[in-house]
Amino acid sequence: MTIRKRLAFSVAAVAVGSGLAFAPLASAAPQSVAAGCSYPYVCFYKGSTKTGQFKDVTSGWQGLGASKGATTMVNTRHDDIVYTHFTNGKTWCTRPGYTTTFNSWVVDKIRISSASSC
């Protein structure tokens, strides 16, 4: 096995072992999902179905109601970050204009912050 392959295998093993392989993934908001979510909202989806939207900056967590367990979140805000809380106790920060796919983590709370970076 080459050094490059060993290194790639080692990095993958550490990611899976630490749970990072199942962590949320952030990307620029795709037009197909973002089309149903206008500024200044943060929208949650289960598959392609929108389950809720939030816009208020808060100092504490907001429960998601019908959006608990959503698979995707779109942050259409221009300057505000969004923290999501998961049932495993972990949190994730999504930058303005980005979409997060939650993978196996179950989202249960949200907090919109007026900070512009994570």
Number of C-alpha atoms within 10 A of each C-alpha: 5 6 8 9 10 11 11 10 12 12 12 14 13 12 14 13 10 11 10 12 15 13 18 21 15 18 13 14 18 12 9 9 19 20 9 13 20 14 13 16 17 26 25 29 22 16 11 12 13 18 17 19 19 16 15 14 14 12 10 11 14 16 14 19 11 14 21 20 21 24 21 24 29 30 31 23 21 13 15 20 25 26 16 23 21 17 13 10 10 12 16 18 19 23 24 22 20 21 25 22 17 21 15 12 20 19 28 21 20 23 21 25 19 15 13 13 13 13
